[in-house]
């Protein structure tokens, strides 16, 4: 039996009502750069955006979203950061920029900051913690605290919950489960 090739999520695309405003927000508020732009075969104008010089685009913004939709079709866009310090830096910048509705959450396995872009698309900036706890888990987080205190609080919370593991132990368990699934999958 052949093993399944690994799938890696790399980007998402969203339709926008005001394309230029959205490009401006993702540039100025989140630090994305425009890597390309043009017109799709459907006639929609689009911008490719990235923060990684090795990835052509992590986000694609299209025009053409109707302004009268009864609900927002985007559930959430999540962006992984490198460190808790980076998350705290984005949090401070968002506060200074007057971003409304900042929600700080300790998921045990990650620290997150949630807010919405100008068209109401939910965004998450997050960083993995060194711990694992079963999900869903939603505890208060205060990104104004020193990183060491956040780390200690998260570890204590995770140890109180069932199924505590270090992130490394969880990764090893997942590697074994994924390997078993790939070899069992008959293409």
Biotite code that builds the C-alpha atoms (Angstrom):
import biotite.structure as struc

atoms = struc.array([
    struc.Atom([0.000, 0.000, 0.000], chain_id="A", res_id=1, res_name="UNK", atom_name="CA", element="C"),
    struc.Atom([1.230, 3.469, -0.874], chain_id="A", res_id=2, res_name="UNK", atom_name="CA", element="C"),
    struc.Atom([1.488, 6.072, 1.868], chain_id="A", res_id=3, res_name="UNK", atom_name="CA", element="C"),
    struc.Atom([-0.430, 9.300, 1.390], chain_id="A", res_id=4, res_name="UNK", atom_name="CA", element="C"),
    struc.Atom([1.628, 12.358, 0.475], chain_id="A", res_id=5, res_name="UNK", atom_name="CA", element="C"),
    struc.Atom([1.653, 15.056, 3.143], chain_id="A", res_id=6, res_name="UNK", atom_name="CA", element="C"),
    struc.Atom([-0.747, 17.966, 2.659], chain_id="A", res_id=7, res_name="UNK", atom_name="CA", element="C"),
    struc.Atom([0.350, 21.369, 3.932], chain_id="A", res_id=8, res_name="UNK", atom_name="CA", element="C"),
    struc.Atom([-2.071, 24.281, 4.118], chain_id="A", res_id=9, res_name="UNK", atom_name="CA", element="C"),
    struc.Atom([-0.399, 27.360, 2.661], chain_id="A", res_id=10, res_name="UNK", atom_name="CA", element="C"),
    struc.Atom([-2.949, 30.034, 1.807], chain_id="A", res_id=11, res_name="UNK", atom_name="CA", element="C"),
    struc.Atom([-6.545, 31.155, 1.614], chain_id="A", res_id=12, res_name="UNK", atom_name="CA", element="C"),
    struc.Atom([-8.487, 33.530, -0.576], chain_id="A", res_id=13, res_name="UNK", atom_name="CA", element="C"),
    struc.Atom([-11.374, 35.782, 0.382], chain_id="A", res_id=14, res_name="UNK", atom_name="CA", element="C"),
    struc.Atom([-13.732, 37.962, -1.597], chain_id="A", res_id=15, res_name="UNK", atom_name="CA", element="C"),
    struc.Atom([-13.890, 41.620, -0.570], chain_id="A", res_id=16, res_name="UNK", atom_name="CA", element="C"),
    struc.Atom([-16.424, 44.406, -1.024], chain_id="A", res_id=17, res_name="UNK", atom_name="CA", element="C"),
    struc.Atom([-13.748, 47.128, -0.868], chain_id="A", res_id=18, res_name="UNK", atom_name="CA", element="C"),
    struc.Atom([-10.589, 45.520, -2.207], chain_id="A", res_id=19, res_name="UNK", atom_name="CA", element="C"),
    struc.Atom([-8.243, 48.491, -1.776], chain_id="A", res_id=20, res_name="UNK", atom_name="CA", element="C"),
    struc.Atom([-9.335, 49.056, 1.844], chain_id="A", res_id=21, res_name="UNK", atom_name="CA", element="C"),
    struc.Atom([-8.716, 45.380, 2.624], chain_id="A", res_id=22, res_name="UNK", atom_name="CA", element="C"),
    struc.Atom([-5.277, 45.362, 0.950], chain_id="A", res_id=23, res_name="UNK", atom_name="CA", element="C"),
    struc.Atom([-4.405, 48.482, 2.938], chain_id="A", res_id=24, res_name="UNK", atom_name="CA", element="C"),
    struc.Atom([-5.548, 46.876, 6.213], chain_id="A", res_id=25, res_name="UNK", atom_name="CA", element="C"),
    struc.Atom([-3.545, 43.668, 5.707], chain_id="A", res_id=26, res_name="UNK", atom_name="CA", element="C"),
    struc.Atom([-0.468, 45.713, 4.708], chain_id="A", res_id=27, res_name="UNK", atom_name="CA", element="C"),
    struc.Atom([-0.601, 48.308, 7.460], chain_id="A", res_id=28, res_name="UNK", atom_name="CA", element="C"),
    struc.Atom([-2.110, 46.290, 10.321], chain_id="A", res_id=29, res_name="UNK", atom_name="CA", element="C"),
    struc.Atom([-0.585, 42.845, 9.777], chain_id="A", res_id=30, res_name="UNK", atom_name="CA", element="C"),
    struc.Atom([2.545, 43.594, 7.739], chain_id="A", res_id=31, res_name="UNK", atom_name="CA", element="C"),
    struc.Atom([1.711, 41.650, 4.569], chain_id="A", res_id=32, res_name="UNK", atom_name="CA", element="C"),
    struc.Atom([3.283, 42.770, 1.283], chain_id="A", res_id=33, res_name="UNK", atom_name="CA", element="C"),
    struc.Atom([1.733, 42.532, -2.154], chain_id="A", res_id=34, res_name="UNK", atom_name="CA", element="C"),
    struc.Atom([3.654, 39.860, -4.057], chain_id="A", res_id=35, res_name="UNK", atom_name="CA", element="C"),
    struc.Atom([1.516, 40.036, -7.210], chain_id="A", res_id=36, res_name="UNK", atom_name="CA", element="C"),
    struc.Atom([-1.726, 41.460, -8.504], chain_id="A", res_id=37, res_name="UNK", atom_name="CA", element="C"),
    struc.Atom([-3.869, 41.064, -11.559], chain_id="A", res_id=38, res_name="UNK", atom_name="CA", element="C"),
    struc.Atom([-7.200, 39.940, -12.934], chain_id="A", res_id=39, res_name="UNK", atom_name="CA", element="C"),
    struc.Atom([-8.470, 36.368, -12.568], chain_id="A", res_id=40, res_name="UNK", atom_name="CA", element="C"),
    struc.Atom([-10.021, 34.449, -15.467], chain_id="A", res_id=41, res_name="UNK", atom_name="CA", element="C"),
    struc.Atom([-13.393, 35.210, -13.834], chain_id="A", res_id=42, res_name="UNK", atom_name="CA", element="C"),
    struc.Atom([-12.747, 38.948, -14.222], chain_id="A", res_id=43, res_name="UNK", atom_name="CA", element="C"),
    struc.Atom([-12.180, 39.540, -10.499], chain_id="A", res_id=44, res_name="UNK", atom_name="CA", element="C"),
    struc.Atom([-9.290, 41.807, -9.564], chain_id="A", res_id=45, res_name="UNK", atom_name="CA", element="C"),
    struc.Atom([-6.992, 40.119, -7.062], chain_id="A", res_id=46, res_name="UNK", atom_name="CA", element="C"),
    struc.Atom([-3.987, 40.756, -4.860], chain_id="A", res_id=47, res_name="UNK", atom_name="CA", element="C"),
    struc.Atom([-1.555, 38.062, -3.713], chain_id="A", res_id=48, res_name="UNK", atom_name="CA", element="C"),
    struc.Atom([-0.020, 38.835, -0.305], chain_id="A", res_id=49, res_name="UNK", atom_name="CA", element="C"),
    struc.Atom([2.680, 37.262, 1.848], chain_id="A", res_id=50, res_name="UNK", atom_name="CA", element="C"),
    struc.Atom([4.979, 37.748, 4.821], chain_id="A", res_id=51, res_name="UNK", atom_name="CA", element="C"),
    struc.Atom([7.274, 34.879, 3.821], chain_id="A", res_id=52, res_name="UNK", atom_name="CA", element="C"),
    struc.Atom([9.809, 35.383, 1.011], chain_id="A", res_id=53, res_name="UNK", atom_name="CA", element="C"),
    struc.Atom([9.671, 31.654, 0.252], chain_id="A", res_id=54, res_name="UNK", atom_name="CA", element="C"),
    struc.Atom([5.877, 31.560, -0.166], chain_id="A", res_id=55, res_name="UNK", atom_name="CA", element="C"),
    struc.Atom([4.464, 33.515, -3.103], chain_id="A", res_id=56, res_name="UNK", atom_name="CA", element="C"),
    struc.Atom([1.165, 34.087, -1.330], chain_id="A", res_id=57, res_name="UNK", atom_name="CA", element="C"),
    struc.Atom([-0.374, 33.291, 2.012], chain_id="A", res_id=58, res_name="UNK", atom_name="CA", element="C"),
    struc.Atom([-3.482, 35.358, 1.356], chain_id="A", res_id=59, res_name="UNK", atom_name="CA", element="C"),
    struc.Atom([-5.357, 36.240, -1.843], chain_id="A", res_id=60, res_name="UNK", atom_name="CA", element="C"),
    struc.Atom([-7.866, 39.081, -1.791], chain_id="A", res_id=61, res_name="UNK", atom_name="CA", element="C"),
    struc.Atom([-10.471, 39.223, -4.600], chain_id="A", res_id=62, res_name="UNK", atom_name="CA", element="C"),
    struc.Atom([-13.031, 41.896, -5.371], chain_id="A", res_id=63, res_name="UNK", atom_name="CA", element="C"),
    struc.Atom([-16.693, 41.066, -5.938], chain_id="A", res_id=64, res_name="UNK", atom_name="CA", element="C"),
    struc.Atom([-18.097, 40.248, -2.496], chain_id="A", res_id=65, res_name="UNK", atom_name="CA", element="C"),
    struc.Atom([-21.719, 41.422, -2.350], chain_id="A", res_id=66, res_name="UNK", atom_name="CA", element="C"),
    struc.Atom([-22.319, 44.012, 0.356], chain_id="A", res_id=67, res_name="UNK", atom_name="CA", element="C"),
    struc.Atom([-25.748, 42.626, 1.263], chain_id="A", res_id=68, res_name="UNK", atom_name="CA", element="C"),
    struc.Atom([-24.865, 39.072, 2.326], chain_id="A", res_id=69, res_name="UNK", atom_name="CA", element="C"),
    struc.Atom([-26.996, 37.881, 5.278], chain_id="A", res_id=70, res_name="UNK", atom_name="CA", element="C"),
    struc.Atom([-23.894, 36.502, 7.053], chain_id="A", res_id=71, res_name="UNK", atom_name="CA", element="C"),
    struc.Atom([-20.127, 36.549, 6.696], chain_id="A", res_id=72, res_name="UNK", atom_name="CA", element="C"),
    struc.Atom([-19.050, 33.463, 4.723], chain_id="A", res_id=73, res_name="UNK", atom_name="CA", element="C"),
    struc.Atom([-15.497, 33.527, 6.155], chain_id="A", res_id=74, res_name="UNK", atom_name="CA", element="C"),
    struc.Atom([-15.390, 31.562, 9.414], chain_id="A", res_id=75, res_name="UNK", atom_name="CA", element="C"),
    struc.Atom([-11.854, 32.541, 10.433], chain_id="A", res_id=76, res_name="UNK", atom_name="CA", element="C"),
    struc.Atom([-8.397, 33.285, 9.048], chain_id="A", res_id=77, res_name="UNK", atom_name="CA", element="C"),
    struc.Atom([-5.628, 32.134, 11.389], chain_id="A", res_id=78, res_name="UNK", atom_name="CA", element="C"),
    struc.Atom([-2.010, 33.258, 11.219], chain_id="A", res_id=79, res_name="UNK", atom_name="CA", element="C"),
    struc.Atom([0.741, 31.426, 13.129], chain_id="A", res_id=80, res_name="UNK", atom_name="CA", element="C"),
    struc.Atom([3.454, 33.566, 14.708], chain_id="A", res_id=81, res_name="UNK", atom_name="CA", element="C"),
    struc.Atom([6.935, 32.482, 15.806], chain_id="A", res_id=82, res_name="UNK", atom_name="CA", element="C"),
    struc.Atom([6.808, 33.395, 19.487], chain_id="A", res_id=83, res_name="UNK", atom_name="CA", element="C"),
    struc.Atom([4.753, 34.647, 22.395], chain_id="A", res_id=84, res_name="UNK", atom_name="CA", element="C"),
    struc.Atom([6.783, 37.871, 22.201], chain_id="A", res_id=85, res_name="UNK", atom_name="CA", element="C"),
    struc.Atom([5.591, 38.313, 18.598], chain_id="A", res_id=86, res_name="UNK", atom_name="CA", element="C"),
    struc.Atom([1.967, 37.839, 19.677], chain_id="A", res_id=87, res_name="UNK", atom_name="CA", element="C"),
    struc.Atom([2.439, 40.383, 22.456], chain_id="A", res_id=88, res_name="UNK", atom_name="CA", element="C"),
    struc.Atom([3.995, 42.804, 19.956], chain_id="A", res_id=89, res_name="UNK", atom_name="CA", element="C"),
    struc.Atom([1.015, 42.461, 17.585], chain_id="A", res_id=90, res_name="UNK", atom_name="CA", element="C"),
    struc.Atom([-1.335, 42.921, 20.530], chain_id="A", res_id=91, res_name="UNK", atom_name="CA", element="C"),
    struc.Atom([0.369, 46.177, 21.554], chain_id="A", res_id=92, res_name="UNK", atom_name="CA", element="C"),
    struc.Atom([0.319, 47.410, 17.940], chain_id="A", res_id=93, res_name="UNK", atom_name="CA", element="C"),
    struc.Atom([-3.371, 46.550, 17.551], chain_id="A", res_id=94, res_name="UNK", atom_name="CA", element="C"),
    struc.Atom([-4.214, 48.440, 20.752], chain_id="A", res_id=95, res_name="UNK", atom_name="CA", element="C"),
    struc.Atom([-2.226, 51.482, 19.598], chain_id="A", res_id=96, res_name="UNK", atom_name="CA", element="C"),
    struc.Atom([-3.956, 51.350, 16.197], chain_id="A", res_id=97, res_name="UNK", atom_name="CA", element="C"),
    struc.Atom([-7.368, 51.346, 17.889], chain_id="A", res_id=98, res_name="UNK", atom_name="CA", element="C"),
    struc.Atom([-8.409, 47.884, 16.689], chain_id="A", res_id=99, res_name="UNK", atom_name="CA", element="C"),
    struc.Atom([-11.720, 47.114, 18.369], chain_id="A", res_id=100, res_name="UNK", atom_name="CA", element="C"),
    struc.Atom([-12.913, 43.809, 19.817], chain_id="A", res_id=101, res_name="UNK", atom_name="CA", element="C"),
    struc.Atom([-9.525, 42.332, 20.722], chain_id="A", res_id=102, res_name="UNK", atom_name="CA", element="C"),
    struc.Atom([-10.151, 38.989, 22.405], chain_id="A", res_id=103, res_name="UNK", atom_name="CA", element="C"),
    struc.Atom([-7.207, 37.268, 24.138], chain_id="A", res_id=104, res_name="UNK", atom_name="CA", element="C"),
    struc.Atom([-7.562, 33.516, 24.683], chain_id="A", res_id=105, res_name="UNK", atom_name="CA", element="C"),
    struc.Atom([-5.414, 30.833, 26.289], chain_id="A", res_id=106, res_name="UNK", atom_name="CA", element="C"),
    struc.Atom([-6.248, 27.556, 24.531], chain_id="A", res_id=107, res_name="UNK", atom_name="CA", element="C"),
    struc.Atom([-3.630, 25.646, 26.522], chain_id="A", res_id=108, res_name="UNK", atom_name="CA", element="C"),
    struc.Atom([-1.964, 24.393, 23.356], chain_id="A", res_id=109, res_name="UNK", atom_name="CA", element="C"),
    struc.Atom([-1.834, 27.933, 21.924], chain_id="A", res_id=110, res_name="UNK", atom_name="CA", element="C"),
    struc.Atom([-2.174, 31.592, 22.844], chain_id="A", res_id=111, res_name="UNK", atom_name="CA", element="C"),
    struc.Atom([-4.476, 33.558, 20.557], chain_id="A", res_id=112, res_name="UNK", atom_name="CA", element="C"),
    struc.Atom([-5.660, 37.042, 19.812], chain_id="A", res_id=113, res_name="UNK", atom_name="CA", element="C"),
    struc.Atom([-8.921, 37.382, 17.877], chain_id="A", res_id=114, res_name="UNK", atom_name="CA", element="C"),
    struc.Atom([-10.338, 40.447, 16.102], chain_id="A", res_id=115, res_name="UNK", atom_name="CA", element="C"),
    struc.Atom([-12.011, 41.358, 12.802], chain_id="A", res_id=116, res_name="UNK", atom_name="CA", element="C"),
    struc.Atom([-10.738, 43.027, 9.670], chain_id="A", res_id=117, res_name="UNK", atom_name="CA", element="C"),
    struc.Atom([-12.621, 46.053, 8.248], chain_id="A", res_id=118, res_name="UNK", atom_name="CA", element="C"),
    struc.Atom([-15.138, 43.818, 6.440], chain_id="A", res_id=119, res_name="UNK", atom_name="CA", element="C"),
    struc.Atom([-15.878, 41.724, 9.523], chain_id="A", res_id=120, res_name="UNK", atom_name="CA", element="C"),
    struc.Atom([-13.788, 38.657, 8.662], chain_id="A", res_id=121, res_name="UNK", atom_name="CA", element="C"),
    struc.Atom([-12.672, 36.985, 11.904], chain_id="A", res_id=122, res_name="UNK", atom_name="CA", element="C"),
    struc.Atom([-8.882, 36.872, 12.301], chain_id="A", res_id=123, res_name="UNK", atom_name="CA", element="C"),
    struc.Atom([-6.715, 34.923, 14.718], chain_id="A", res_id=124, res_name="UNK", atom_name="CA", element="C"),
    struc.Atom([-3.058, 35.580, 15.406], chain_id="A", res_id=125, res_name="UNK", atom_name="CA", element="C"),
    struc.Atom([-1.637, 32.755, 17.478], chain_id="A", res_id=126, res_name="UNK", atom_name="CA", element="C"),
    struc.Atom([1.463, 30.976, 18.688], chain_id="A", res_id=127, res_name="UNK", atom_name="CA", element="C"),
    struc.Atom([1.774, 27.389, 19.876], chain_id="A", res_id=128, res_name="UNK", atom_name="CA", element="C"),
    struc.Atom([2.494, 26.841, 23.546], chain_id="A", res_id=129, res_name="UNK", atom_name="CA", element="C"),
    struc.Atom([4.864, 24.102, 24.771], chain_id="A", res_id=130, res_name="UNK", atom_name="CA", element="C"),
    struc.Atom([1.875, 22.164, 26.180], chain_id="A", res_id=131, res_name="UNK", atom_name="CA", element="C"),
    struc.Atom([-1.057, 20.122, 24.985], chain_id="A", res_id=132, res_name="UNK", atom_name="CA", element="C"),
    struc.Atom([-4.505, 19.938, 26.502], chain_id="A", res_id=133, res_name="UNK", atom_name="CA", element="C"),
    struc.Atom([-7.692, 18.559, 24.984], chain_id="A", res_id=134, res_name="UNK", atom_name="CA", element="C"),
    struc.Atom([-9.685, 21.001, 22.882], chain_id="A", res_id=135, res_name="UNK", atom_name="CA", element="C"),
    struc.Atom([-11.818, 22.956, 22.988], chain_id="A", res_id=136, res_name="UNK", atom_name="CA", element="C"),
    struc.Atom([-10.218, 24.936, 25.777], chain_id="A", res_id=137, res_name="UNK", atom_name="CA", element="C"),
    struc.Atom([-10.862, 28.644, 26.243], chain_id="A", res_id=138, res_name="UNK", atom_name="CA", element="C"),
    struc.Atom([-9.356, 30.385, 29.267], chain_id="A", res_id=139, res_name="UNK", atom_name="CA", element="C"),
    struc.Atom([-8.601, 34.077, 29.856], chain_id="A", res_id=140, res_name="UNK", atom_name="CA", element="C"),
    struc.Atom([-5.273, 35.448, 28.644], chain_id="A", res_id=141, res_name="UNK", atom_name="CA", element="C"),
    struc.Atom([-3.605, 38.735, 29.479], chain_id="A", res_id=142, res_name="UNK", atom_name="CA", element="C"),
    struc.Atom([-0.963, 39.597, 26.878], chain_id="A", res_id=143, res_name="UNK", atom_name="CA", element="C"),
    struc.Atom([0.142, 42.559, 28.999], chain_id="A", res_id=144, res_name="UNK", atom_name="CA", element="C"),
    struc.Atom([1.690, 40.113, 31.520], chain_id="A", res_id=145, res_name="UNK", atom_name="CA", element="C"),
    struc.Atom([5.350, 39.096, 31.238], chain_id="A", res_id=146, res_name="UNK", atom_name="CA", element="C"),
    struc.Atom([5.838, 36.078, 28.947], chain_id="A", res_id=147, res_name="UNK", atom_name="CA", element="C"),
    struc.Atom([7.211, 33.949, 31.805], chain_id="A", res_id=148, res_name="UNK", atom_name="CA", element="C"),
    struc.Atom([4.068, 34.536, 33.872], chain_id="A", res_id=149, res_name="UNK", atom_name="CA", element="C"),
    struc.Atom([1.827, 33.630, 30.914], chain_id="A", res_id=150, res_name="UNK", atom_name="CA", element="C"),
    struc.Atom([3.852, 30.432, 30.430], chain_id="A", res_id=151, res_name="UNK", atom_name="CA", element="C"),
    struc.Atom([3.523, 29.480, 34.116], chain_id="A", res_id=152, res_name="UNK", atom_name="CA", element="C"),
    struc.Atom([-0.234, 30.152, 34.165], chain_id="A", res_id=153, res_name="UNK", atom_name="CA", element="C"),
    struc.Atom([-0.770, 28.095, 31.022], chain_id="A", res_id=154, res_name="UNK", atom_name="CA", element="C"),
    struc.Atom([1.253, 25.166, 32.309], chain_id="A", res_id=155, res_name="UNK", atom_name="CA", element="C"),
    struc.Atom([-0.670, 25.153, 35.614], chain_id="A", res_id=156, res_name="UNK", atom_name="CA", element="C"),
    struc.Atom([-4.007, 25.291, 33.779], chain_id="A", res_id=157, res_name="UNK", atom_name="CA", element="C"),
    struc.Atom([-3.026, 22.483, 31.387], chain_id="A", res_id=158, res_name="UNK", atom_name="CA", element="C"),
    struc.Atom([-1.790, 20.255, 34.225], chain_id="A", res_id=159, res_name="UNK", atom_name="CA", element="C"),
    struc.Atom([-5.195, 20.603, 35.936], chain_id="A", res_id=160, res_name="UNK", atom_name="CA", element="C"),
    struc.Atom([-7.014, 19.367, 32.850], chain_id="A", res_id=161, res_name="UNK", atom_name="CA", element="C"),
    struc.Atom([-7.243, 15.714, 31.733], chain_id="A", res_id=162, res_name="UNK", atom_name="CA", element="C"),
    struc.Atom([-4.798, 14.464, 29.109], chain_id="A", res_id=163, res_name="UNK", atom_name="CA", element="C"),
    struc.Atom([-1.926, 16.858, 29.808], chain_id="A", res_id=164, res_name="UNK", atom_name="CA", element="C"),
    struc.Atom([1.099, 16.323, 27.554], chain_id="A", res_id=165, res_name="UNK", atom_name="CA", element="C"),
    struc.Atom([4.067, 18.362, 26.515], chain_id="A", res_id=166, res_name="UNK", atom_name="CA", element="C"),
    struc.Atom([3.832, 19.626, 22.955], chain_id="A", res_id=167, res_name="UNK", atom_name="CA", element="C"),
    struc.Atom([6.726, 17.315, 22.006], chain_id="A", res_id=168, res_name="UNK", atom_name="CA", element="C"),
    struc.Atom([4.918, 14.245, 23.394], chain_id="A", res_id=169, res_name="UNK", atom_name="CA", element="C"),
    struc.Atom([1.723, 15.216, 21.597], chain_id="A", res_id=170, res_name="UNK", atom_name="CA", element="C"),
    struc.Atom([3.651, 15.660, 18.328], chain_id="A", res_id=171, res_name="UNK", atom_name="CA", element="C"),
    struc.Atom([5.157, 12.174, 18.711], chain_id="A", res_id=172, res_name="UNK", atom_name="CA", element="C"),
    struc.Atom([1.700, 10.679, 19.305], chain_id="A", res_id=173, res_name="UNK", atom_name="CA", element="C"),
    struc.Atom([0.326, 12.494, 16.247], chain_id="A", res_id=174, res_name="UNK", atom_name="CA", element="C"),
    struc.Atom([3.255, 11.372, 14.082], chain_id="A", res_id=175, res_name="UNK", atom_name="CA", element="C"),
    struc.Atom([2.474, 7.754, 14.973], chain_id="A", res_id=176, res_name="UNK", atom_name="CA", element="C"),
    struc.Atom([-1.258, 8.200, 14.291], chain_id="A", res_id=177, res_name="UNK", atom_name="CA", element="C"),
    struc.Atom([-0.622, 9.929, 10.951], chain_id="A", res_id=178, res_name="UNK", atom_name="CA", element="C"),
    struc.Atom([1.910, 7.288, 9.885], chain_id="A", res_id=179, res_name="UNK", atom_name="CA", element="C"),
    struc.Atom([-0.576, 4.544, 10.713], chain_id="A", res_id=180, res_name="UNK", atom_name="CA", element="C"),
    struc.Atom([-3.304, 6.329, 8.759], chain_id="A", res_id=181, res_name="UNK", atom_name="CA", element="C"),
    struc.Atom([-1.080, 6.907, 5.719], chain_id="A", res_id=182, res_name="UNK", atom_name="CA", element="C"),
    struc.Atom([0.056, 3.313, 5.502], chain_id="A", res_id=183, res_name="UNK", atom_name="CA", element="C"),
    struc.Atom([-3.495, 2.027, 6.016], chain_id="A", res_id=184, res_name="UNK", atom_name="CA", element="C"),
    struc.Atom([-4.911, 4.293, 3.307], chain_id="A", res_id=185, res_name="UNK", atom_name="CA", element="C"),
    struc.Atom([-5.101, 2.390, 0.058], chain_id="A", res_id=186, res_name="UNK", atom_name="CA", element="C"),
    struc.Atom([-5.025, 4.741, -2.899], chain_id="A", res_id=187, res_name="UNK", atom_name="CA", element="C"),
])
